[in-house]
Amino acid sequence: MLLMLCPALLFAQTGKVYDNLTLNSKTLKSERKYAVYLPPDYETSGRSYPILYLLHGAGDDQTGWVQFGEVLNITDKAIRDGLATPMIIVMPDANTGRRGYFNDIKGDWNYEDFFFTELMPFVEKNTMLKPTGVTAPLQASAWAVAEALFTLCIILSCSHRRAR
């Protein structure tokens, strides 16, 4: 009976999450994992999408937002309810025994360089990204002051980038 009253629920599209993708990093000299959320109409619309880089917290990995943050359900609902525009969400893994999304002071682990020179260009090249002038907003889980500073660095670094 309930299903007859709410036929939209039967045919509602859902996005897709791929949570075990990899990218070979020359900068980090290792394979890096990442997850990606694609909006419900990604494969059929042919349109471009804005992108959000969503960083996990300490002790998590690229699957944290998928498993515990329920990125698929929350984002699909926000899009369906008109609270969010359809977007691509990229969730990189920084859980490698070295915490943080920044370059190591010794220079032997340059995660920030990987993020800007490898991950972001790879994502921009391989997704239907919407050019916006400022390439990508970033949302981060609290990892203390160092992570907040990195977030500021991303915003400042991205602010000079122009749409292609």
C-alpha positions as CSV (number, residue, x, y, z in Angstrom):
1,M,0.0,0.0,0.0
2,L,2.8,2.4,1.0
3,L,4.6,1.7,-2.3
4,M,1.5,2.6,-4.3
5,L,1.3,5.9,-2.5
6,C,4.9,6.8,-3.2
7,P,5.8,5.6,-6.7
8,A,8.7,8.1,-6.9
9,L,10.5,6.0,-4.3
10,L,10.4,3.0,-6.5
11,F,12.1,4.8,-9.4
12,A,14.4,7.2,-7.6
13,Q,17.8,7.2,-9.1
14,T,20.8,6.8,-6.8
15,G,24.4,7.8,-7.3
16,K,27.3,5.4,-7.3
17,V,30.3,5.1,-5.0
18,Y,33.5,3.4,-6.0
19,D,35.6,3.1,-2.9
20,N,38.7,1.1,-3.9
21,L,40.1,3.1,-6.9
22,T,43.8,3.6,-7.2
23,L,46.3,6.0,-8.7
24,N,50.0,5.4,-9.1
25,S,51.9,8.3,-7.6
26,K,55.3,9.2,-8.8
27,T,55.6,11.8,-6.0
28,L,54.8,9.4,-3.2
29,K,56.4,6.4,-5.0
30,S,53.4,4.3,-4.2
31,E,49.9,3.4,-5.3
32,R,47.3,5.7,-3.6
33,K,43.7,4.8,-3.0
34,Y,40.7,7.0,-3.3
35,A,36.9,6.8,-3.4
36,V,34.5,8.7,-5.7
37,Y,30.8,9.5,-5.5
38,L,29.1,10.1,-8.8
39,P,25.6,11.7,-8.9
40,P,22.5,9.7,-10.1
41,D,22.5,11.1,-13.6
42,Y,26.3,11.0,-14.2
43,E,26.4,8.3,-16.8
44,T,23.4,9.5,-18.8
45,S,23.3,13.3,-18.6
46,G,26.5,14.3,-20.6
47,R,26.7,17.4,-18.5
48,S,29.6,18.7,-16.4
49,Y,29.6,18.6,-12.6
50,P,31.3,20.6,-9.8
51,I,33.7,18.6,-7.7
52,L,34.2,18.4,-3.9
53,Y,37.3,16.9,-2.3
54,L,36.2,15.4,1.0
55,L,39.0,14.5,3.4
56,H,38.7,11.8,6.0
57,G,39.7,12.1,9.7
58,A,42.5,10.6,11.6
59,G,42.4,6.8,11.6
60,D,40.1,6.6,8.6
61,D,40.9,6.0,5.0
62,Q,39.1,6.7,1.7
63,T,36.2,4.5,2.8
64,G,35.5,6.4,6.0
65,W,32.9,8.8,4.4
66,V,31.4,5.8,2.5
67,Q,31.0,3.4,5.4
68,F,30.5,5.8,8.4
69,G,29.6,9.1,6.8
70,E,27.0,7.5,4.4
71,V,28.1,9.8,1.6
72,L,25.9,8.0,-0.9
73,N,22.6,8.2,1.1
74,I,23.2,11.7,2.4
75,T,24.3,13.2,-1.0
76,D,21.5,11.4,-3.0
77,K,18.9,12.8,-0.5
78,A,20.3,16.3,-0.6
79,I,20.3,16.3,-4.4
80,R,16.8,14.8,-4.5
81,D,15.5,17.4,-2.0
82,G,17.1,20.2,-3.9
83,L,19.5,21.1,-1.1
84,A,22.6,20.3,-3.2
85,T,23.5,20.4,-6.8
86,P,24.6,17.1,-8.4
87,M,28.4,16.9,-7.9
88,I,31.3,14.6,-8.0
89,I,32.9,13.9,-4.6
90,V,36.5,12.6,-4.4
91,M,37.7,11.1,-1.1
92,P,41.4,10.5,-1.1
93,D,43.2,8.2,1.3
94,A,45.9,9.7,3.5
95,N,46.0,6.9,6.1
96,T,49.5,5.6,5.5
97,G,51.1,5.6,8.9
98,R,52.0,9.3,8.2
99,R,49.1,11.4,9.2
100,G,48.1,14.5,7.3
101,Y,47.4,15.9,3.9
102,F,50.5,18.0,3.8
103,N,54.2,17.7,2.9
104,D,56.5,16.2,5.5
105,I,59.0,18.7,6.9
106,K,61.8,16.3,5.9
107,G,60.7,16.3,2.3
108,D,60.4,12.5,2.1
109,W,56.5,12.4,2.0
110,N,55.0,15.1,-0.1
111,Y,51.3,14.4,0.1
112,E,50.3,18.0,-0.6
113,D,52.4,17.9,-3.8
114,F,50.7,14.6,-4.8
115,F,47.2,16.1,-4.1
116,F,47.8,19.2,-6.4
117,T,50.1,17.8,-9.1
118,E,48.7,14.3,-9.5
119,L,45.4,13.6,-7.9
120,M,43.5,16.8,-8.9
121,P,44.8,16.8,-12.5
122,F,43.9,13.1,-12.8
123,V,40.4,13.7,-11.5
124,E,39.9,16.7,-13.7
125,K,41.0,14.9,-16.8
126,N,39.0,11.7,-16.1
127,T,35.6,13.1,-15.0
128,M,33.0,15.4,-16.4
129,L,34.2,18.3,-14.3
130,K,32.4,21.7,-14.5
131,P,35.0,24.5,-15.0
132,T,34.3,27.1,-12.4
133,G,37.4,29.3,-12.0
134,V,38.1,28.1,-8.5
135,T,38.6,24.4,-9.2
136,A,37.4,22.6,-6.1
137,P,36.0,23.3,-2.7
138,L,37.3,21.2,0.1
139,Q,35.6,19.8,3.1
140,A,37.7,18.3,5.9
141,S,37.2,16.3,9.0
142,A,39.0,17.9,12.0
143,W,42.6,16.7,12.2
144,A,43.7,19.6,14.4
145,V,45.5,22.8,13.4
146,A,47.8,21.2,10.7
147,E,44.8,20.1,8.7
148,A,43.1,23.4,9.0
149,L,46.2,25.1,7.7
150,F,46.3,22.6,4.8
151,T,42.7,23.4,4.0
152,L,43.6,27.1,3.9
153,C,46.6,26.3,1.6
154,I,44.2,24.4,-0.8
155,I,41.8,27.3,-0.9
156,L,44.6,29.8,-1.6
157,S,46.3,27.5,-4.1
158,C,43.0,26.8,-6.0
159,S,42.0,30.5,-6.0
160,H,44.5,31.3,-8.7
161,R,43.4,28.5,-11.0
162,R,41.2,29.4,-14.0
163,A,38.6,27.5,-15.9
164,R,40.0,25.8,-19.0
